[in-house]
Amino acid sequence: MKISYKKLWKLLIDKDMMKKDLQKKAGISWATITKMSKGEVVSTEVLMRVCQVMHCNVGDIIDFIEDENITEK
């Protein structure tokens, strides 16, 4: 399963924010922002901080995308 942060990036645009603004307000590292930009997994704590800054729920910033390569048993 993969993770998509497209909802978060759209929300940033809607709120006229940049990634560096989110980084500063949420108190997260630039490395974490980079991981999110690459669709990599980050900690629940990071997601909570982002949600707090964006005044939203975790479902408003991420989606789980099923791997197409997984075969059912």
BAVEX-946676 format. One record per residue (C-alpha): residue number from 1; residue in one letter; x, y, z. Coordinates in nm, 3 decimals. Example, Ala and Ser with C-alpha at 12.3 -4.5 7.8 and 13.67 -1.06 7.14 Angstrom:
<r><num>1</num><residuo>A</residuo><u>1.230</u><v>-0.450</v><w>0.780</w></r>
<r><num>2</num><residuo>S</residuo><u>1.367</u><v>-0.106</v><w>0.714</w></r>
END
This chain:
<r><num>1</num><residuo>M</residuo><u>0.000</u><v>0.000</v><w>0.000</w></r>
<r><num>2</num><residuo>K</residuo><u>0.124</u><v>0.349</v><w>-0.085</w></r>
<r><num>3</num><residuo>I</residuo><u>0.047</u><v>0.683</v><w>0.071</w></r>
<r><num>4</num><residuo>S</residuo><u>-0.049</u><v>0.999</v><w>-0.117</w></r>
<r><num>5</num><residuo>Y</residuo><u>-0.019</u><v>1.350</v><w>0.023</w></r>
<r><num>6</num><residuo>K</residuo><u>-0.192</u><v>1.515</v><w>-0.275</w></r>
<r><num>7</num><residuo>K</residuo><u>-0.475</u><v>1.630</v><w>-0.050</w></r>
<r><num>8</num><residuo>L</residuo><u>-0.224</u><v>1.807</v><w>0.174</w></r>
<r><num>9</num><residuo>W</residuo><u>-0.055</u><v>1.985</v><w>-0.117</w></r>
<r><num>10</num><residuo>K</residuo><u>-0.395</u><v>2.097</v><w>-0.250</w></r>
<r><num>11</num><residuo>L</residuo><u>-0.493</u><v>2.219</v><w>0.097</w></r>
<r><num>12</num><residuo>L</residuo><u>-0.170</u><v>2.422</v><w>0.117</w></r>
<r><num>13</num><residuo>I</residuo><u>-0.257</u><v>2.586</v><w>-0.215</w></r>
<r><num>14</num><residuo>D</residuo><u>-0.612</u><v>2.656</v><w>-0.099</w></r>
<r><num>15</num><residuo>K</residuo><u>-0.477</u><v>2.821</v><w>0.218</w></r>
<r><num>16</num><residuo>D</residuo><u>-0.213</u><v>3.013</v><w>0.020</w></r>
<r><num>17</num><residuo>M</residuo><u>0.069</u><v>2.843</v><w>0.212</w></r>
<r><num>18</num><residuo>M</residuo><u>0.403</u><v>2.707</v><w>0.101</w></r>
<r><num>19</num><residuo>K</residuo><u>0.573</u><v>2.390</v><w>0.220</w></r>
<r><num>20</num><residuo>K</residuo><u>0.827</u><v>2.597</v><w>0.414</w></r>
<r><num>21</num><residuo>D</residuo><u>0.538</u><v>2.771</v><w>0.598</w></r>
<r><num>22</num><residuo>L</residuo><u>0.397</u><v>2.433</v><w>0.698</w></r>
<r><num>23</num><residuo>Q</residuo><u>0.740</u><v>2.314</v><w>0.807</w></r>
<r><num>24</num><residuo>K</residuo><u>0.791</u><v>2.614</v><w>1.030</w></r>
<r><num>25</num><residuo>K</residuo><u>0.440</u><v>2.621</v><w>1.182</w></r>
<r><num>26</num><residuo>A</residuo><u>0.428</u><v>2.244</v><w>1.244</w></r>
<r><num>27</num><residuo>G</residuo><u>0.782</u><v>2.232</v><w>1.381</w></r>
<r><num>28</num><residuo>I</residuo><u>0.890</u><v>1.953</v><w>1.148</w></r>
<r><num>29</num><residuo>S</residuo><u>1.217</u><v>1.913</v><w>0.962</w></r>
<r><num>30</num><residuo>W</residuo><u>1.273</u><v>1.984</v><w>0.596</w></r>
<r><num>31</num><residuo>A</residuo><u>1.374</u><v>1.617</v><w>0.560</w></r>
<r><num>32</num><residuo>T</residuo><u>1.022</u><v>1.522</v><w>0.671</w></r>
<r><num>33</num><residuo>I</residuo><u>0.867</u><v>1.755</v><w>0.412</w></r>
<r><num>34</num><residuo>T</residuo><u>1.093</u><v>1.591</v><w>0.152</w></r>
<r><num>35</num><residuo>K</residuo><u>0.979</u><v>1.245</v><w>0.259</w></r>
<r><num>36</num><residuo>M</residuo><u>0.617</u><v>1.354</v><w>0.224</w></r>
<r><num>37</num><residuo>S</residuo><u>0.689</u><v>1.502</v><w>-0.120</w></r>
<r><num>38</num><residuo>K</residuo><u>0.822</u><v>1.163</v><w>-0.226</w></r>
<r><num>39</num><residuo>G</residuo><u>0.517</u><v>0.982</v><w>-0.088</w></r>
<r><num>40</num><residuo>E</residuo><u>0.712</u><v>0.817</v><w>0.191</w></r>
<r><num>41</num><residuo>V</residuo><u>0.574</u><v>0.721</v><w>0.531</w></r>
<r><num>42</num><residuo>V</residuo><u>0.608</u><v>0.968</v><w>0.820</w></r>
<r><num>43</num><residuo>S</residuo><u>0.519</u><v>0.926</v><w>1.186</w></r>
<r><num>44</num><residuo>T</residuo><u>0.173</u><v>0.969</v><w>1.331</w></r>
<r><num>45</num><residuo>E</residuo><u>0.312</u><v>1.254</v><w>1.540</w></r>
<r><num>46</num><residuo>V</residuo><u>0.406</u><v>1.444</v><w>1.223</w></r>
<r><num>47</num><residuo>L</residuo><u>0.060</u><v>1.388</v><w>1.077</w></r>
<r><num>48</num><residuo>M</residuo><u>-0.097</u><v>1.515</v><w>1.400</w></r>
<r><num>49</num><residuo>R</residuo><u>0.116</u><v>1.830</v><w>1.392</w></r>
<r><num>50</num><residuo>V</residuo><u>0.023</u><v>1.895</v><w>1.030</w></r>
<r><num>51</num><residuo>C</residuo><u>-0.346</u><v>1.844</v><w>1.107</w></r>
<r><num>52</num><residuo>Q</residuo><u>-0.320</u><v>2.083</v><w>1.400</w></r>
<r><num>53</num><residuo>V</residuo><u>-0.167</u><v>2.355</v><w>1.181</w></r>
<r><num>54</num><residuo>M</residuo><u>-0.411</u><v>2.296</v><w>0.895</w></r>
<r><num>55</num><residuo>H</residuo><u>-0.714</u><v>2.262</v><w>1.126</w></r>
<r><num>56</num><residuo>C</residuo><u>-0.819</u><v>1.934</v><w>0.968</w></r>
<r><num>57</num><residuo>N</residuo><u>-0.835</u><v>1.558</v><w>1.014</w></r>
<r><num>58</num><residuo>V</residuo><u>-0.579</u><v>1.308</v><w>0.888</w></r>
<r><num>59</num><residuo>G</residuo><u>-0.819</u><v>1.193</v><w>0.613</w></r>
<r><num>60</num><residuo>D</residuo><u>-0.813</u><v>1.549</v><w>0.480</w></r>
<r><num>61</num><residuo>I</residuo><u>-0.438</u><v>1.534</v><w>0.407</w></r>
<r><num>62</num><residuo>I</residuo><u>-0.359</u><v>1.174</v><w>0.305</w></r>
<r><num>63</num><residuo>D</residuo><u>-0.495</u><v>0.886</v><w>0.102</w></r>
<r><num>64</num><residuo>F</residuo><u>-0.389</u><v>0.524</v><w>0.103</w></r>
<r><num>65</num><residuo>I</residuo><u>-0.348</u><v>0.381</v><w>-0.245</w></r>
<r><num>66</num><residuo>E</residuo><u>-0.357</u><v>0.009</v><w>-0.297</w></r>
<r><num>67</num><residuo>D</residuo><u>-0.063</u><v>-0.151</v><w>-0.476</w></r>
<r><num>68</num><residuo>E</residuo><u>-0.161</u><v>-0.290</v><w>-0.814</w></r>
<r><num>69</num><residuo>N</residuo><u>0.104</u><v>-0.563</v><w>-0.788</w></r>
<r><num>70</num><residuo>I</residuo><u>-0.056</u><v>-0.734</v><w>-0.489</w></r>
<r><num>71</num><residuo>T</residuo><u>-0.235</u><v>-1.055</v><w>-0.583</w></r>
<r><num>72</num><residuo>E</residuo><u>-0.520</u><v>-1.182</v><w>-0.375</w></r>
<r><num>73</num><residuo>K</residuo><u>-0.496</u><v>-1.520</v><w>-0.206</w></r>
END
